[in-house]
Amino acid sequence: PEECAVFHCRGCWTVLGDSLQLCGQEPPGLSVLICFKVSSDVICEASPMVCVEGALHGCTYYSLSCRSCGLAVGFSLYSCGSDLAYLQDLFCFFKDSIICYLLKNQMIIEASKVNFPAVTLQE
């Protein structure tokens, strides 16, 4: 609880999730927070998309967006290589699309500047 944070949409400040739902470390090449649960204000698009470049090249994913303002806030992998298979069906927030509110010291900070304790999917 000492390092708890609430994740907000950068566009409209809608609550998207919190650090109690974090369940993994970001993979190399991706700047994301990985959660197993998100708020009802996160829309998971119905049609999968295929990534044609970058760290997710060749992966099929569902886009995640903010219900209030429509900002793209992340993705949920549907199909991918074995190196990213542990991310399938989880929610990955783009760090540059969210803002964190740190509960203990009541600060608002960029998600890319927050260091959460190491978490593994086993925990």
QUIZI-V791231 format. One record per residue. PHI is phi in radians with two decimals (* if undefined). Layout:
# QUIZI-V791231
PHI + PHI
This chain:
# QUIZI-V791231
* + -1.11 + -1.92 + -1.28 + -2.50 + -1.90 + -1.68 + -2.04 + -1.15 + -1.15 + -1.35 + -2.44 + 1.23 + -1.15 + -1.29 + -1.88 + 3.04 + -2.63 + -1.25 + -1.19 + -1.68 + -1.09 + -2.46 + -3.02 + -1.57 + -1.18 + -1.26 + -0.99 + 1.54 + -2.11 + -1.89 + -2.37 + -1.88 + -1.80 + -2.21 + -1.69 + -2.58 + -2.33 + -1.31 + -1.24 + -1.53 + -1.76 + -1.70 + -1.76 + -1.01 + -1.34 + -1.79 + -1.25 + -2.17 + -1.95 + -1.48 + -1.93 + -2.71 + 1.33 + -1.15 + -1.78 + -0.88 + 1.49 + -1.52 + -1.80 + -2.54 + -1.83 + -1.35 + -1.90 + -2.42 + -1.39 + -1.10 + -1.33 + -2.05 + 1.47 + -1.08 + -1.21 + -1.99 + 2.91 + -2.70 + -2.28 + -1.23 + -1.85 + -2.48 + -2.84 + -1.25 + -1.10 + -1.17 + -1.99 + -1.00 + -1.16 + -1.56 + -1.02 + 1.17 + -1.74 + -1.89 + -1.96 + -1.56 + -1.19 + -1.06 + -1.41 + -1.86 + -2.27 + -2.09 + -1.88 + -1.86 + -1.47 + -1.18 + -1.04 + -1.83 + 0.90 + -2.01 + -1.82 + -2.53 + -1.08 + -1.05 + -1.21 + -1.76 + -1.71 + -1.91 + -1.46 + -1.02 + -1.06 + -2.25 + -2.11 + -1.11 + -1.18 + -1.24
